C-alpha cells in the first residue's frame, strides 16, 4: 500500500515539475509578434539599406544583455562572429540578464545610427562603462554607422 502512495506522490511531483518547467521555458516581452517570416541577421548586415525603416523578425541566441537597465540585448547572427543589437525604450521592456544563452525571436524596426567621430567615441565609451571595461579611444578611427533593431516584442525560450 505504501509503495502505491509513493508512486502517486512521485508522479504528481513529476507532473508539477514539468508544468513549472514548461511555463518557465517561454517568456514574452512587449508586443505580440506579428511577422511570420524570419529575416537572417546576416541579410541585414549585408544589405542594411534594404531593411532600414522596415519591420523584421529575427532569431538567434542572446549573447549579451544590458546589465544596468535591461534596455538592450545582442542576438547572435546566423553567421559566426556577427550579432545585432536589439534596443528598446528604457523601462518599456526589460530584458533579464538570465536571457543570456537563451534563444530569442524578436520583432522590431531596423534603425541606422550614423555617428560622427566624437559620437562614436561617446557611444563606445558608454558601452565599455556598461560592461565595466576600460575604454581606449584610439580604437575608434573615424565616423561610424551601426545598424540595430528597435525592439517591439520578443519571445525568449530555453
C-alpha positions as CSV (number, residue, x, y, z in Angstrom):
1,X,0.0,0.0,0.0
2,X,2.8,2.4,0.9
3,X,4.5,1.9,-2.5
4,X,1.3,2.9,-4.2
5,X,1.2,6.2,-2.4
6,X,4.9,6.8,-3.1
7,X,4.3,6.2,-6.8
8,X,1.3,8.5,-6.8
9,X,3.3,11.2,-5.0
10,X,6.2,10.7,-7.3
11,X,4.0,11.0,-10.4
12,X,2.3,14.1,-9.0
13,X,5.7,15.8,-8.2
14,X,6.9,15.0,-11.7
15,X,3.8,16.5,-13.3
16,X,4.2,19.7,-11.2
17,X,7.9,19.9,-12.1
18,X,7.1,19.5,-15.8
19,X,4.3,22.1,-15.7
20,X,6.6,24.6,-13.9
21,X,9.4,23.9,-16.5
22,X,7.0,24.3,-19.4
23,X,5.7,27.6,-18.0
24,X,9.2,29.0,-17.4
25,X,10.5,27.9,-20.8
26,X,8.9,30.7,-22.8
27,X,8.9,34.4,-21.7
28,X,7.2,37.1,-23.7
29,X,8.2,40.8,-23.7
30,X,6.5,43.8,-25.2
31,X,4.1,43.5,-28.1
32,X,2.9,40.2,-29.6
33,X,4.9,39.0,-32.6
34,X,3.1,39.5,-35.8
35,X,5.7,38.8,-38.5
36,X,5.8,35.2,-39.7
37,X,8.9,35.2,-41.9
38,X,12.3,35.3,-40.2
39,X,14.9,37.7,-41.6
40,X,18.5,36.5,-41.2
41,X,20.7,38.8,-39.3
42,X,23.4,38.3,-41.9
43,X,21.0,39.6,-44.6
44,X,20.5,42.8,-42.6
45,X,24.3,43.1,-42.2
46,X,24.9,42.5,-45.9
47,X,22.1,44.8,-47.2
48,X,21.2,47.3,-44.4
49,X,19.7,49.7,-47.0
50,X,17.0,47.2,-47.8
51,X,15.9,46.9,-44.2
52,X,16.3,50.4,-42.6
53,X,12.8,51.5,-41.5
54,X,11.3,48.1,-42.1
55,X,9.7,45.8,-39.5
56,X,11.6,42.4,-39.3
57,X,11.5,39.3,-37.2
58,X,15.0,37.9,-36.3
59,X,16.0,34.9,-34.3
60,X,19.2,33.9,-32.6
61,X,20.9,33.2,-29.3
62,X,21.1,36.1,-26.8
63,X,24.8,36.8,-26.3
64,X,24.7,39.9,-24.2
65,X,22.2,41.9,-22.1
66,X,22.4,45.4,-20.7
67,X,23.4,44.9,-17.1
68,X,22.2,48.3,-15.9
69,X,18.6,48.5,-17.2
70,X,18.0,45.5,-19.4
71,X,17.2,48.0,-22.2
72,X,19.1,46.1,-24.9
73,X,20.4,42.7,-25.8
74,X,22.6,41.4,-28.6
75,X,21.4,38.5,-30.7
76,X,24.0,36.2,-32.4
77,X,23.7,36.1,-36.2
78,X,23.3,33.0,-38.3
79,X,26.9,33.8,-39.4
80,X,29.9,33.4,-36.9
81,X,31.2,36.4,-35.1
82,X,28.3,38.6,-36.1
83,X,25.5,40.0,-34.0
84,X,22.8,42.7,-33.9
85,X,21.7,44.8,-31.1
86,X,18.0,44.9,-30.0
87,X,17.3,48.3,-28.3
88,X,14.1,49.0,-26.5
89,X,12.7,52.1,-24.9
90,X,14.1,52.2,-21.3
91,X,11.5,50.8,-18.9
92,X,9.0,49.7,-21.5
93,X,10.7,46.3,-21.9
94,X,13.3,45.0,-19.5
95,X,15.4,42.0,-20.7
96,X,16.7,39.9,-17.8
97,X,20.3,39.0,-17.5
98,X,19.2,35.4,-17.4
99,X,18.3,35.7,-21.1
100,X,21.9,35.3,-22.0
101,X,22.4,32.0,-23.7
102,X,18.7,31.6,-24.5
103,X,17.1,31.5,-27.9
104,X,15.1,34.6,-28.9
105,X,12.6,35.6,-31.6
106,X,12.5,39.4,-31.8
107,X,10.3,41.7,-33.8
108,X,11.2,45.4,-34.4
109,X,12.2,48.1,-36.9
110,X,15.8,48.2,-38.3
111,X,17.5,51.5,-37.5
112,X,20.6,53.2,-38.8
113,X,22.9,55.0,-36.3
114,X,25.2,57.3,-38.2
115,X,27.7,58.7,-35.8
116,X,30.4,61.4,-36.1
117,X,33.9,60.5,-34.8
118,X,33.0,62.2,-31.5
119,X,29.7,60.5,-31.2
120,X,31.3,57.1,-31.9
121,X,33.8,57.7,-29.1
122,X,31.0,58.6,-26.7
123,X,29.0,55.6,-27.8
124,X,31.8,53.1,-27.3
125,X,32.8,54.7,-24.0
126,X,29.3,54.3,-22.8
127,X,29.2,50.6,-23.9
128,X,32.5,50.0,-22.1
129,X,31.1,51.6,-18.9
130,X,28.1,49.3,-19.1
131,X,30.3,46.3,-19.3
132,X,32.6,47.5,-16.6
133,X,35.6,47.7,-19.0
134,X,38.2,50.2,-19.7
135,X,37.8,52.2,-22.9
136,X,40.6,53.0,-25.3
137,X,39.5,55.9,-27.6
138,X,42.2,55.0,-30.1
139,X,40.2,52.0,-31.2
140,X,37.7,54.5,-32.8
141,X,39.3,55.6,-36.0
142,X,36.5,57.8,-37.5
143,X,32.8,58.2,-38.1
144,X,30.8,55.0,-37.8
145,X,27.4,53.7,-38.9
146,X,25.8,51.0,-36.9
147,X,22.6,49.1,-37.5
148,X,20.3,47.8,-34.8
149,X,16.7,46.8,-34.3
150,X,14.3,49.0,-32.3
151,X,12.7,46.1,-30.4
152,X,8.9,46.0,-30.2
153,X,8.3,42.5,-28.9
154,X,10.3,39.4,-28.1
155,X,9.9,35.7,-27.1
156,X,12.8,34.1,-25.2
157,X,12.9,30.4,-24.7
158,X,15.3,27.9,-23.0
